[in-house]
Amino acid sequence: MNRLTIFLSCMSIAGCSGVFDYHPYDVRFDGEKDINSHNISRIEEDCRDKESLTVAFISDSHGWYGDTEDMIADINSHPDVDFVVHGGDLTDCGTTKEYIWQRDRLARLKVPYVALIGNHDFLGTGNETYSVMYGKMDFSFIAGRIKFVCLNTNATEYDYLAAVPNLDYMEEQHTADSALFDRSVVCMHARPYCEQFNNNVAKAFQLYIRTFPGLLFCVNGHDHCLQIEEIYDDGIIYYGVPSANRRSYLLFNITKDGYTYEVIHF
C-alpha cells in the first residue's frame, strides 16, 4: 500500500463521527512531551556504571494496540530489562490520536524507553508530532560505556531531497563524548537496500557504520519480520525486529565479553 493510499484511508477514518474531536493532524496535544530526552537522562544515570545491559528491542506497533499491551506486559515481567528501544512506526497514519494512544500504552513500561521515527509516523504532520512528543529524529545516548546511535533512515518521506541518513551526524557521533564509550550499537527504522532507504548512499552508509568504535551490531524495524543478516558480508549483523502483531520482540544481553540475544514470544 503506497503512502497516498494510506493517507486517504486515514482521512476517511478521521472523518467518521466521534472518532476524532479535533483535526487528526493537529500537533497540539496534552500530556508528556520530549519523551526521548527525559528517558535518556534516566537511562544514562541508571546504567552509568553497569558492566552488563539487558535491552528489549521492539518495533512497528502501529495499529496493533492489544498486541502492544501484551508485549509491554511481557517486557514488564522480565525484571532484568534496563530499557527499551522502539524501532519506529508507532502509528499507522501519523495522526495525533494514534501517537497519544501509543504513548499512553508505552508509558506503562516499568523501565524507560526511546522511540525512533518510522515511515508511517511521517504521514500528514506526523513528523511534527513526533518532534514535539519525542524530540530529534537523529539522537544518541550512552549506557554502560556503550553508545546507542539512533538514526532516521526514512529517505523516501523526503523524496530524497534531505540528508537522510545524515552521514554528517554519523561522523560526529564517532568521536562525540569519545571518552565515555568504547562500543556502539546502531539503530534505525529502515535498513539499507529496503525500499524506504536511500540506496544511492547505501555503500557510503556502511563505511560510516564500520567506523563506529567497537560496533557490536545494528538493529532495524520496518520489515515486520525477524531478520538476522550480514547485509554487506562484512561481519556486521543487522537484526530486524518483528512487528507487534507477530507477538515477538528481541531481548539482548550485552556484557564486557560480547552479547547474546533471544527472540521472545508472548
NUFI-637219 format. One line per 5 residues: number of its first residue (from 1); their letters; for each residue x, y, z of N, C-alpha, C. Coordinates in nm, 3 decimals, padded with zeros to 5 digits. Example, Ala and Ser with C-alpha at 12.3 -4.5 7.8 and 13.67 -1.06 7.14 Angstrom:
<sites>
1	AS	01.319,-00.569,00.780,01.230,-00.450,00.780,01.320,-00.330,00.780 ~ 01.285,-00.225,00.708,01.367,-00.106,00.714,01.290,00.003,00.787 .
</sites>
This chain:
<sites>
1	MNRLT	00.085,-00.119,00.000,00.000,00.000,00.000,00.089,00.125,00.000 ~ 00.070,00.215,-00.099,00.157,00.331,-00.106,00.113,00.441,-00.009 ~ 00.197,00.543,00.001,00.174,00.647,00.102,00.043,00.721,00.078 ~ 00.011,00.753,-00.048,-00.113,00.826,-00.078,-00.235,00.746,-00.038 ~ -00.235,00.616,-00.069,-00.348,00.530,-00.033,-00.367,00.525,00.117 .
6	IFLSC	-00.255,00.511,00.191,-00.263,00.509,00.336,-00.319,00.641,00.388 ~ -00.270,00.752,00.333,-00.314,00.884,00.378,-00.463,00.903,00.355 ~ -00.512,00.868,00.236,-00.654,00.884,00.206,-00.739,00.794,00.294 ~ -00.689,00.674,00.321,-00.760,00.584,00.411,-00.771,00.644,00.550 ~ -00.661,00.703,00.597,-00.661,00.764,00.730,-00.757,00.881,00.736 .
11	MSIAG	-00.760,00.961,00.631,-00.850,01.076,00.629,-00.995,01.031,00.629 ~ -01.023,00.919,00.561,-01.157,00.864,00.561,-01.197,00.821,00.701 ~ -01.106,00.753,00.769,-01.133,00.710,00.906,-01.152,00.831,00.995 ~ -01.067,00.933,00.976,-01.072,01.051,01.060,-01.205,01.125,01.046 ~ -01.271,01.110,00.932,-01.396,01.178,00.910,-01.515,01.113,00.977 .
16	CSGVF	-01.496,00.993,01.032,-01.607,00.925,01.098,-01.647,01.000,01.224 ~ -01.774,01.018,01.242,-01.825,01.093,01.356,-01.783,01.029,01.486 ~ -01.729,01.111,01.577,-01.696,01.065,01.711,-01.559,01.003,01.725 ~ -01.488,00.980,01.613,-01.356,00.918,01.624,-01.252,01.020,01.670 ~ -01.254,01.139,01.611,-01.162,01.244,01.649,-01.242,01.367,01.691 .
21	DYHPY	-01.195,01.433,01.799,-01.264,01.552,01.845,-01.193,01.680,01.802 ~ -01.093,01.669,01.717,-01.026,01.782,01.657,-00.960,01.732,01.530 ~ -00.894,01.823,01.458,-00.832,01.780,01.332,-00.730,01.670,01.361 ~ -00.734,01.561,01.284,-00.647,01.446,01.315,-00.499,01.477,01.310 ~ -00.459,01.583,01.240,-00.318,01.617,01.230,-00.283,01.746,01.304 .
26	DVRFD	-00.366,01.781,01.403,-00.337,01.895,01.489,-00.222,01.856,01.581 ~ -00.114,01.930,01.575,00.006,01.894,01.651,-00.006,01.931,01.799 ~ -00.107,02.009,01.834,-00.125,02.046,01.975,-00.188,01.930,02.052 ~ -00.131,01.897,02.165,-00.184,01.788,02.246,-00.136,01.805,02.390 ~ -00.207,01.742,02.481,-00.172,01.746,02.622,-00.087,01.625,02.659 .
31	GEKDI	-00.029,01.628,02.776,00.045,01.514,02.825,00.195,01.525,02.798 ~ 00.265,01.414,02.818,00.409,01.414,02.815,00.464,01.449,02.677 ~ 00.569,01.530,02.676,00.640,01.570,02.555,00.789,01.551,02.576 ~ 00.866,01.556,02.468,01.012,01.542,02.472,01.052,01.415,02.548 ~ 00.984,01.307,02.516,00.999,01.182,02.592,01.140,01.125,02.582 .
36	NSHNI	01.198,01.125,02.462,01.331,01.065,02.448,01.433,01.133,02.536 ~ 01.432,01.265,02.539,01.529,01.338,02.620,01.516,01.304,02.768 ~ 01.392,01.302,02.816,01.369,01.270,02.957,01.415,01.128,02.989 ~ 01.380,01.035,02.902,01.414,00.895,02.929,01.563,00.867,02.910 ~ 01.626,00.937,02.817,01.771,00.921,02.801,01.843,00.963,02.928 .
41	SRIEE	01.798,01.068,02.992,01.859,01.109,03.119,01.848,00.998,03.222 ~ 01.732,00.932,03.226,01.714,00.821,03.319,01.804,00.703,03.284 ~ 01.808,00.668,03.155,01.890,00.555,03.111,02.036,00.578,03.143 ~ 02.086,00.697,03.108,02.228,00.724,03.129,02.264,00.723,03.277 ~ 02.175,00.774,03.360,02.200,00.774,03.504,02.193,00.632,03.561 .
46	DCRDK	02.089,00.558,03.525,02.069,00.424,03.580,02.177,00.326,03.535 ~ 02.229,00.346,03.413,02.321,00.247,03.355,02.466,00.294,03.354 ~ 02.494,00.404,03.416,02.626,00.465,03.406,02.740,00.368,03.440 ~ 02.725,00.294,03.548,02.834,00.208,03.595,02.807,00.059,03.573 ~ 02.711,00.027,03.489,02.676,-00.113,03.469,02.774,-00.181,03.373 .
51	ESLTV	02.814,-00.302,03.406,02.903,-00.380,03.320,02.826,-00.468,03.222 ~ 02.697,-00.483,03.246,02.614,-00.559,03.152,02.480,-00.488,03.139 ~ 02.421,-00.501,03.022,02.293,-00.438,02.992,02.197,-00.541,02.935 ~ 02.070,-00.528,02.968,01.965,-00.606,02.903,01.870,-00.508,02.837 ~ 01.859,-00.518,02.706,01.782,-00.421,02.628,01.677,-00.494,02.545 .
56	AFISD	01.553,-00.448,02.553,01.445,-00.502,02.470,01.428,-00.413,02.347 ~ 01.431,-00.473,02.229,01.408,-00.402,02.104,01.272,-00.442,02.050 ~ 01.185,-00.343,02.033,01.052,-00.364,01.978,01.036,-00.273,01.856 ~ 00.933,-00.296,01.776,00.915,-00.209,01.659,00.776,-00.229,01.599 ~ 00.737,-00.132,01.516,00.617,-00.142,01.431,00.495,-00.188,01.510 .
61	SHGWY	00.459,-00.108,01.608,00.340,-00.138,01.689,00.215,-00.074,01.634 ~ 00.227,-00.005,01.520,00.116,00.074,01.466,-00.010,-00.008,01.442 ~ -00.117,00.036,01.505,-00.248,-00.026,01.484,-00.275,-00.147,01.570 ~ -00.172,-00.211,01.621,-00.190,-00.334,01.698,-00.184,-00.304,01.847 ~ -00.289,-00.240,01.895,-00.288,-00.190,02.033,-00.295,-00.303,02.135 .
66	GDTED	-00.378,-00.402,02.108,-00.387,-00.515,02.201,-00.257,-00.591,02.208 ~ -00.195,-00.616,02.093,-00.066,-00.685,02.089,00.041,-00.602,02.161 ~ 00.034,-00.470,02.143,00.131,-00.383,02.210,00.114,-00.392,02.362 ~ -00.009,-00.391,02.408,-00.033,-00.403,02.552,00.022,-00.535,02.607 ~ 00.001,-00.643,02.533,00.054,-00.773,02.577,00.206,-00.773,02.576 .
71	MIADI	00.265,-00.709,02.476,00.411,-00.703,02.467,00.469,-00.624,02.585 ~ 00.407,-00.513,02.618,00.452,-00.433,02.731,00.442,-00.513,02.860 ~ 00.332,-00.585,02.877,00.316,-00.668,02.997,00.425,-00.774,03.004 ~ 00.461,-00.831,02.890,00.565,-00.933,02.889,00.701,-00.873,02.923 ~ 00.733,-00.757,02.866,00.859,-00.691,02.900,00.865,-00.660,03.049 .
76	NSHPD	00.754,-00.615,03.104,00.749,-00.583,03.247,00.769,-00.707,03.334 ~ 00.747,-00.825,03.277,00.764,-00.948,03.354,00.911,-00.991,03.361 ~ 00.998,-00.921,03.286,01.141,-00.951,03.287,01.211,-00.848,03.376 ~ 01.242,-00.881,03.498,01.297,-00.781,03.591,01.437,-00.733,03.556 ~ 01.505,-00.802,03.466,01.642,-00.766,03.432,01.651,-00.663,03.320 .
81	VDFVV	01.541,-00.627,03.254,01.546,-00.532,03.142,01.583,-00.394,03.194 ~ 01.682,-00.331,03.130,01.726,-00.197,03.170,01.650,-00.088,03.097 ~ 01.625,-00.107,02.968,01.548,-00.009,02.892,01.500,-00.073,02.762 ~ 01.415,00.001,02.691,01.352,-00.048,02.568,01.382,00.050,02.455 ~ 01.409,-00.003,02.336,01.424,00.079,02.215,01.312,00.040,02.119 .
86	HGGDL	01.228,00.137,02.084,01.122,00.116,01.985,01.174,00.161,01.849 ~ 01.170,00.072,01.750,01.232,00.097,01.620,01.151,00.180,01.523 ~ 01.038,00.236,01.565,00.961,00.324,01.477,00.835,00.262,01.423 ~ 00.755,00.343,01.353,00.618,00.312,01.316,00.535,00.289,01.442 ~ 00.534,00.392,01.523,00.445,00.397,01.639,00.300,00.405,01.592 .
91	TDCGT	00.278,00.471,01.480,00.144,00.497,01.430,00.125,00.432,01.293 ~ -00.001,00.426,01.251,-00.032,00.375,01.118,-00.044,00.489,01.018 ~ -00.105,00.599,01.063,-00.133,00.711,00.972,-00.074,00.843,01.019 ~ 00.005,00.842,01.125,00.069,00.964,01.172,-00.023,01.062,01.242 ~ -00.144,01.019,01.278,-00.237,01.111,01.343,-00.198,01.133,01.489 .
96	TKEYI	-00.238,01.247,01.540,-00.204,01.283,01.678,-00.266,01.185,01.776 ~ -00.389,01.142,01.750,-00.455,01.047,01.839,-00.377,00.917,01.847 ~ -00.328,00.869,01.734,-00.251,00.745,01.734,-00.124,00.760,01.818 ~ -00.057,00.874,01.801,00.061,00.899,01.883,00.026,00.895,02.032 ~ -00.085,00.958,02.068,-00.126,00.962,02.209,-00.161,00.823,02.258 .
101	WQRDR	-00.234,00.747,02.176,-00.272,00.611,02.217,-00.148,00.526,02.242 ~ -00.050,00.535,02.155,00.072,00.457,02.175,00.155,00.511,02.291 ~ 00.165,00.641,02.301,00.241,00.700,02.413,00.186,00.653,02.546 ~ 00.053,00.655,02.559,-00.008,00.619,02.686,00.009,00.470,02.717 ~ 00.018,00.388,02.614,00.046,00.246,02.638,00.193,00.225,02.676 .
106	LARLK	00.283,00.287,02.602,00.425,00.269,02.630,00.463,00.326,02.767 ~ 00.384,00.420,02.816,00.410,00.476,02.949,00.392,00.371,03.058 ~ 00.329,00.259,03.025,00.310,00.153,03.125,00.435,00.068,03.144 ~ 00.535,00.088,03.059,00.661,00.017,03.079,00.721,00.055,03.215 ~ 00.778,-00.043,03.282,00.840,-00.017,03.411,00.978,00.045,03.397 .
111	VPYVA	01.033,00.040,03.277,01.167,00.093,03.252,01.156,00.203,03.145 ~ 01.255,00.290,03.137,01.250,00.395,03.034,01.264,00.338,02.893 ~ 01.211,00.411,02.796,01.222,00.370,02.657,01.253,00.492,02.570 ~ 01.308,00.466,02.453,01.322,00.568,02.349,01.254,00.515,02.224 ~ 01.210,00.605,02.138,01.141,00.565,02.016,01.199,00.638,01.896 .
116	LIGNH	01.233,00.561,01.792,01.274,00.619,01.664,01.150,00.654,01.584 ~ 01.169,00.728,01.476,01.058,00.760,01.387,01.058,00.661,01.270 ~ 00.939,00.613,01.233,00.922,00.525,01.119,00.855,00.597,01.004 ~ 00.848,00.533,00.889,00.790,00.598,00.772,00.642,00.629,00.789 ~ 00.566,00.541,00.857,00.424,00.570,00.881,00.407,00.692,00.970 .
121	DFLGT	00.504,00.717,01.056,00.494,00.828,01.150,00.508,00.963,01.083 ~ 00.546,00.966,00.955,00.559,01.091,00.880,00.428,01.137,00.817 ~ 00.330,01.049,00.805,00.209,01.083,00.730,00.142,01.207,00.787 ~ 00.083,01.288,00.699,00.022,01.413,00.744,00.128,01.502,00.806 ~ 00.102,01.547,00.928,00.201,01.624,01.005,00.262,01.537,01.114 .
126	GNETY	00.263,01.406,01.091,00.312,01.314,01.194,00.455,01.340,01.236 ~ 00.539,01.382,01.140,00.678,01.411,01.178,00.687,01.528,01.275 ~ 00.595,01.625,01.262,00.593,01.738,01.356,00.547,01.691,01.494 ~ 00.447,01.603,01.496,00.400,01.549,01.623,00.510,01.469,01.690 ~ 00.582,01.388,01.612,00.693,01.312,01.667,00.796,01.407,01.731 .
131	SVMYG	00.829,01.516,01.662,00.931,01.608,01.711,00.890,01.669,01.845 ~ 00.761,01.697,01.861,00.713,01.754,01.987,00.706,01.647,02.095 ~ 00.656,01.530,02.059,00.635,01.425,02.159,00.764,01.355,02.197 ~ 00.852,01.331,02.098,00.973,01.252,02.125,01.103,01.330,02.110 ~ 01.112,01.424,02.017,01.233,01.503,02.004,01.301,01.488,01.870 .
136	KMDFS	01.432,01.495,01.870,01.510,01.492,01.746,01.499,01.356,01.678 ~ 01.508,01.357,01.545,01.495,01.233,01.469,01.626,01.154,01.462 ~ 01.738,01.220,01.481,01.867,01.154,01.500,01.911,01.184,01.642 ~ 01.942,01.082,01.717,01.983,01.105,01.855,02.069,00.989,01.902 ~ 02.137,01.010,02.013,02.222,00.905,02.068,02.224,00.917,02.220 .
141	FIAGR	02.269,00.811,02.284,02.287,00.812,02.429,02.388,00.705,02.465 ~ 02.442,00.715,02.584,02.545,00.622,02.630,02.497,00.551,02.755 ~ 02.501,00.419,02.751,02.460,00.336,02.865,02.568,00.232,02.888 ~ 02.626,00.230,03.008,02.728,00.131,03.037,02.844,00.132,02.940 ~ 02.891,00.249,02.901,03.002,00.268,02.807,02.970,00.216,02.666 .
146	IKFVC	02.843,00.202,02.636,02.800,00.165,02.501,02.719,00.281,02.445 ~ 02.757,00.330,02.328,02.679,00.436,02.264,02.575,00.374,02.173 ~ 02.450,00.412,02.193,02.340,00.372,02.108,02.310,00.490,02.015 ~ 02.333,00.470,01.887,02.311,00.574,01.787,02.183,00.542,01.712 ~ 02.086,00.632,01.719,01.953,00.609,01.663,01.932,00.704,01.545 .
151	LNTNA	01.908,00.648,01.428,01.909,00.725,01.304,01.774,00.725,01.234 ~ 01.741,00.840,01.176,01.627,00.850,01.085,01.675,00.806,00.947 ~ 01.623,00.695,00.898,01.664,00.644,00.766,01.547,00.639,00.668 ~ 01.443,00.717,00.692,01.322,00.713,00.609,01.334,00.811,00.491 ~ 01.421,00.779,00.399,01.457,00.872,00.292,01.341,00.905,00.199 .
156	TEYDY	01.257,00.807,00.168,01.150,00.834,00.070,01.049,00.934,00.122 ~ 01.042,00.953,00.252,00.949,01.053,00.307,00.993,01.195,00.274 ~ 01.116,01.211,00.229,01.169,01.342,00.189,01.188,01.350,00.038 ~ 01.141,01.248,-00.033,01.166,01.241,-00.178,01.315,01.254,-00.209 ~ 01.399,01.203,-00.120,01.544,01.201,-00.135,01.606,01.342,-00.142 .
161	LAAVP	01.533,01.443,-00.094,01.582,01.581,-00.102,01.653,01.625,00.026 ~ 01.653,01.542,00.129,01.719,01.574,00.254,01.833,01.475,00.280 ~ 01.922,01.513,00.369,02.036,01.427,00.402,01.990,01.317,00.498 ~ 01.922,01.220,00.443,01.870,01.107,00.521,01.913,00.979,00.452 ~ 01.995,00.896,00.518,02.050,00.916,00.651,02.153,01.029,00.654 .
166	NLDYM	02.167,01.088,00.771,02.255,01.203,00.786,02.397,01.155,00.815 ~ 02.478,01.148,00.711,02.615,01.098,00.725,02.701,01.190,00.810 ~ 02.675,01.321,00.803,02.750,01.415,00.887,02.723,01.388,01.035 ~ 02.598,01.361,01.068,02.565,01.330,01.207,02.636,01.202,01.250 ~ 02.635,01.103,01.164,02.703,00.977,01.196,02.852,01.000,01.222 .
171	EEQHT	02.914,01.082,01.138,03.057,01.109,01.156,03.082,01.179,01.289 ~ 02.994,01.273,01.326,03.008,01.342,01.454,03.001,01.244,01.571 ~ 02.913,01.145,01.558,02.892,01.051,01.668,03.008,00.953,01.687 ~ 03.095,00.943,01.589,03.213,00.858,01.603,03.301,00.905,01.718 ~ 03.309,01.037,01.735,03.403,01.094,01.832,03.337,01.173,01.944 .
176	ADSAL	03.211,01.211,01.929,03.145,01.289,02.034,03.140,01.208,02.164 ~ 03.185,01.268,02.274,03.190,01.201,02.405,03.273,01.073,02.399 ~ 03.379,01.075,02.320,03.456,00.953,02.296,03.516,00.893,02.423 ~ 03.540,00.976,02.525,03.597,00.925,02.649,03.497,00.843,02.729 ~ 03.369,00.852,02.692,03.264,00.788,02.771,03.216,00.655,02.715 .
181	FDRSV	03.263,00.617,02.596,03.218,00.490,02.538,03.329,00.425,02.458 ~ 03.324,00.294,02.450,03.419,00.221,02.368,03.354,00.116,02.279 ~ 03.219,00.105,02.288,03.144,00.015,02.199,03.020,00.087,02.150 ~ 02.962,00.036,02.041,02.850,00.104,01.976,02.744,00.005,01.930 ~ 02.619,00.054,01.927,02.507,-00.016,01.864,02.435,00.088,01.780 .
186	VCMHA	02.405,00.056,01.655,02.336,00.150,01.567,02.195,00.099,01.540 ~ 02.096,00.188,01.563,01.954,00.154,01.549,01.893,00.240,01.439 ~ 01.801,00.183,01.363,01.736,00.255,01.254,01.600,00.191,01.228 ~ 01.513,00.262,01.157,01.385,00.201,01.119,01.402,00.118,00.992 ~ 01.442,00.183,00.884,01.459,00.115,00.755,01.606,00.083,00.734 .
191	RPYCE	01.635,-00.041,00.702,01.775,-00.081,00.684,01.817,-00.064,00.539 ~ 01.947,-00.064,00.512,01.994,-00.050,00.373,01.934,-00.154,00.279 ~ 01.906,-00.109,00.159,01.855,-00.187,00.047,01.707,-00.222,00.057 ~ 01.637,-00.169,00.159,01.491,-00.179,00.155,01.439,-00.060,00.075 ~ 01.310,-00.060,00.043,01.254,00.042,-00.046,01.247,00.179,00.020 .
196	QFNNN	01.257,00.189,00.149,01.246,00.316,00.220,01.381,00.387,00.233 ~ 01.488,00.313,00.218,01.624,00.365,00.238,01.674,00.435,00.111 ~ 01.761,00.534,00.129,01.826,00.597,00.013,01.943,00.510,-00.030 ~ 01.917,00.418,-00.119,02.019,00.322,-00.157,02.129,00.379,-00.247 ~ 02.114,00.507,-00.285,02.224,00.575,-00.354,02.344,00.592,-00.261 .
201	VAKAF	02.319,00.592,-00.130,02.429,00.610,-00.035,02.447,00.486,00.053 ~ 02.393,00.373,00.010,02.398,00.252,00.093,02.542,00.209,00.123 ~ 02.630,00.218,00.024,02.769,00.177,00.046,02.843,00.277,00.135 ~ 02.817,00.406,00.113,02.878,00.507,00.199,02.828,00.494,00.342 ~ 02.700,00.464,00.356,02.642,00.444,00.489,02.716,00.335,00.565 .
206	QLYIR	02.746,00.225,00.498,02.815,00.116,00.566,02.959,00.151,00.600 ~ 03.022,00.234,00.520,03.156,00.280,00.555,03.154,00.359,00.685 ~ 03.052,00.442,00.701,03.038,00.518,00.826,03.003,00.425,00.942 ~ 02.917,00.327,00.916,02.880,00.230,01.020,03.004,00.159,01.073 ~ 03.089,00.116,00.983,03.204,00.033,01.021,03.305,00.109,01.107 .
211	TFPGL	03.301,00.243,01.104,03.399,00.319,01.180,03.353,00.354,01.321 ~ 03.233,00.311,01.359,03.192,00.331,01.499,03.278,00.245,01.590 ~ 03.331,00.302,01.697,03.418,00.225,01.787,03.348,00.101,01.843 ~ 03.414,-00.013,01.831,03.365,-00.135,01.892,03.223,-00.170,01.853 ~ 03.188,-00.151,01.725,03.050,-00.177,01.683,03.010,-00.321,01.713 .
216	LFCVN	02.899,-00.337,01.784,02.851,-00.469,01.821,02.755,-00.525,01.718 ~ 02.655,-00.446,01.679,02.554,-00.489,01.582,02.467,-00.371,01.546 ~ 02.382,-00.390,01.445,02.281,-00.291,01.406,02.142,-00.353,01.425 ~ 02.044,-00.266,01.448,01.905,-00.311,01.468,01.814,-00.228,01.380 ~ 01.715,-00.293,01.319,01.618,-00.220,01.237,01.477,-00.273,01.259 .
221	GHDHC	01.381,-00.197,01.216,01.241,-00.241,01.213,01.194,-00.246,01.069 ~ 01.072,-00.200,01.046,01.014,-00.174,00.914,00.965,-00.297,00.839 ~ 01.040,-00.405,00.838,01.004,-00.519,00.754,00.909,-00.618,00.823 ~ 00.877,-00.592,00.951,00.774,-00.668,01.023,00.810,-00.813,01.051 ~ 00.933,-00.852,01.029,00.969,-00.992,01.049,01.108,-01.002,01.111 .
226	LQIEE	01.136,-01.117,01.166,01.269,-01.142,01.222,01.371,-01.151,01.110 ~ 01.480,-01.074,01.125,01.589,-01.076,01.028,01.722,-01.085,01.103 ~ 01.808,-01.172,01.059,01.943,-01.182,01.114,02.034,-01.199,00.994 ~ 02.102,-01.091,00.955,02.169,-01.095,00.826,02.292,-01.004,00.825 ~ 02.398,-01.051,00.763,02.512,-00.968,00.728,02.482,-00.909,00.590 .
231	IYDDG	02.425,-00.792,00.588,02.382,-00.734,00.461,02.499,-00.716,00.366 ~ 02.614,-00.677,00.419,02.730,-00.646,00.336,02.837,-00.755,00.340 ~ 02.808,-00.868,00.405,02.906,-00.976,00.418,03.038,-00.927,00.475 ~ 03.027,-00.843,00.577,03.148,-00.786,00.639,03.155,-00.813,00.789 ~ 03.073,-00.905,00.837,03.074,-00.939,00.978,02.980,-00.857,01.064 .
236	IIYYG	02.921,-00.751,01.008,02.828,-00.667,01.084,02.686,-00.721,01.064 ~ 02.625,-00.763,01.173,02.492,-00.825,01.165,02.384,-00.720,01.187 ~ 02.285,-00.722,01.101,02.164,-00.641,01.115,02.053,-00.732,01.167 ~ 01.997,-00.693,01.281,01.887,-00.768,01.340,01.756,-00.693,01.313 ~ 01.665,-00.755,01.239,01.535,-00.697,01.214,01.436,-00.740,01.322 .
241	VPSAN	01.366,-00.643,01.379,01.274,-00.669,01.488,01.134,-00.693,01.432 ~ 01.066,-00.800,01.473,00.931,-00.826,01.422,00.832,-00.718,01.466 ~ 00.725,-00.703,01.392,00.618,-00.611,01.430,00.538,-00.669,01.546 ~ 00.463,-00.583,01.614,00.393,-00.624,01.736,00.294,-00.737,01.711 ~ 00.232,-00.738,01.592,00.132,-00.842,01.565,00.196,-00.979,01.543 .
246	RRSYL	00.328,-00.983,01.525,00.398,-01.112,01.520,00.419,-01.168,01.661 ~ 00.381,-01.088,01.761,00.384,-01.125,01.902,00.522,-01.179,01.943 ~ 00.623,-01.100,01.906,00.760,-01.132,01.945,00.844,-01.006,01.941 ~ 00.953,-01.009,02.015,01.049,-00.898,02.016,01.186,-00.956,02.049 ~ 01.290,-00.873,02.043,01.427,-00.919,02.067,01.477,-00.868,02.201 .
251	LFNIT	01.541,-00.956,02.275,01.597,-00.921,02.405,01.747,-00.949,02.400 ~ 01.828,-00.844,02.414,01.973,-00.855,02.407,02.033,-00.840,02.546 ~ 02.129,-00.926,02.575,02.211,-00.912,02.695,02.353,-00.882,02.650 ~ 02.403,-00.764,02.685,02.534,-00.718,02.642,02.626,-00.714,02.763 ~ 02.737,-00.785,02.754,02.835,-00.788,02.862,02.970,-00.740,02.808 .
256	KDGYT	03.069,-00.735,02.894,03.203,-00.693,02.851,03.264,-00.793,02.754 ~ 03.210,-00.915,02.751,03.265,-01.019,02.663,03.191,-01.031,02.530 ~ 03.086,-00.952,02.510,03.010,-00.962,02.386,02.861,-00.950,02.413 ~ 02.781,-01.026,02.339,02.636,-01.018,02.360,02.570,-01.149,02.321 ~ 02.452,-01.170,02.377,02.364,-01.278,02.335,02.225,-01.217,02.314 .
261	YEVIH	02.140,-01.289,02.244,02.005,-01.238,02.224,01.906,-01.354,02.224 ~ 01.782,-01.318,02.253,01.671,-01.414,02.247,01.557,-01.352,02.167 ~ 01.484,-01.437,02.097,01.357,-01.396,02.037,01.251,-01.432,02.140 ~ 01.188,-01.331,02.195,01.088,-01.351,02.299,00.949,-01.356,02.235 ~ 00.877,-01.464,02.257,00.741,-01.479,02.208,00.645,-01.458,02.326 .
266	F	00.539,-01.385,02.302,00.443,-01.356,02.410,00.301,-01.387,02.366 .
</sites>
